[in-house]
Amino acid sequence: VRVAGAVRLAKAAAVHVDAADAEADVTAAADALPAADGGDDDAQYTVDGAEDHELLWYATQEIPNLVG
């Protein structure tokens, strides 16, 4: 998810981010999602592959270093 506008830090409890090594799999999964929802087994395999990556977790006080 890309956030186009400002989000007040007070609204955030934490931030979860994909690691750089997950980018290709997550992008492929996002592209394959409509076909997977339609029952395409190959597309579902691609979507499932993105779940193998763990999200990085950042506390609110770490957010300025993450986006800065």
TAPEQUI-V458698 format. One record per run of one state. SS is the DSSP state (2 for helix, 1 for strand, 0 for the rest). FROM is the first residue (numbers start at 1). TO is the last residue. Records with the same first field share a line. If there is no record, write none. Layout:
BEGIN
SS: FROM-TO ; FROM-TO
END
This chain:
BEGIN
0: 1-8 ; 12-13 ; 18-19 ; 38-40 ; 51-55 ; 68-68
2: 9-11 ; 20-37 ; 41-50 ; 60-67
1: 14-17 ; 56-59
END
